[in-house]
Every structure is written in structure tokens, then in C-alpha cells.
């Protein structure tokens, strides 16, 4: 893509109130050994190939129930993959109960050694948040987790209306040297903390 076209795309995306760039392709990235993030994969071919290629044991959607959920679940079950549905928004603070469920699932999967992947629509905002949660559960700092999880190459621009996932991650910063991330979720986090 020419620089002029890329600049136009970035400007148009920002003016539309998005903090992520529409990604051409699957936006698949390795988070850690056996852990991946992506955009919404094509159900017919890409998801099947991804599951087989990466040997996925668990597939997690961060988009909540939608028109593709039953089809994704069907593909996952046909390959013996456990399917998990979480509802997060790129525009609103994440729900505490959903975050606790996600954090507990990540801890469980880390302990089991099973391979897993998570996705949202473009693989930028909500997937960035989930990746940062993954890193913080493993003891990484807020700054390190943000650096790893919210990158331009992952489609994240850091402008516009879809800042809620990053705002949420940053809201843990005053607590990070006092209590663990999971303890903070249980004891201190409320959706209103990051509401603006």
C-alpha cells in the first residue's frame, strides 16, 4: 500500500471514531508459546486451517453472542476444540464478571498447558485487552503488557472512541505494585472506574 493511501486510511479511520485500523487479513499474532490472537476468521476455511495449523485446544470469542457464534462453535466442536464466549466492547469499560471469568480461564489454561486463541472483530482493541490481561496474570507490568498488546502492527492506532480496553488496562497501574491483577479485579475494579 502506498504511503499516501495508508495515510488516508489512518485519517479516515480516526475521523470515523475508531482506534483500530480495518485489517486486511486475519491479523494473527503469537502472544506466547501456544497462545494466539486474531481478527474474526472466515468460518469456512481460515478457522479450520488455523485450528489444525496451531493445534488449538480452546477457541475464545470476545465478541459475545452474534450471528457467527453457532457456526464457530460447530467448527470448533468438529475438531474437538472447546469454545468459549465472552462479551466485551471496544467502546465501553469491560464488565467485571466477564473479566474475572476470562482471567480465571487464562490461569486455568496456563496451568494445563493447553493451546488457545482469542479473537474479536479486527483483532485490535478487545484482543489487545485480552492479551494484556494474559500478560498481567503472568506478572508483567502494565507498561510492558500495553507495549506487547496494543501495537500498530496489530491494527491498534490509539485514537478515537474505542479506547475503553486500553483505558481499562491503564486503570490498574496505581495498584500494580500493591496487589496482583486478579486480586484487583476481585476487590477493586468496577466498570465505572474507567468510564469517562
Number of C-alpha atoms within 10 A of each C-alpha: 6 7 8 9 10 11 12 12 14 19 12 13 18 18 13 11 13 22 24 27 23 18 16 9 12 19 19 18 16 12 16 12 9 16 22 20 27 23 25 22 22 14 17 11 9 13 18 17 14 15 21 12 9 14 15 21 20 19 22 21 26 23 21 16 12 11 8 14 16 11 13 21 19 15 17 21 12 11 14 13 19 15 18 16 18 17 16 24 18 23 17 19 22 24 16 15 13 15 20 15 12 20 20 14 15 21 15 12 16 17 9 9 12 14 20 24 23 25 26 26 19 23 27 32 33 31 29 28 25 25 25 27 24 23 22 23 18 14 13 16 18 22 14 12 21 21 12 15 27 24 16 12 12 24 21 23 21 18 15 15 16 23 23 23 25 21 18 21 21 15 14 22 14 10 13 16 10 10 14 15 27 18 12 15 17 13 10 14 20 17 13 12 13 19 13 8
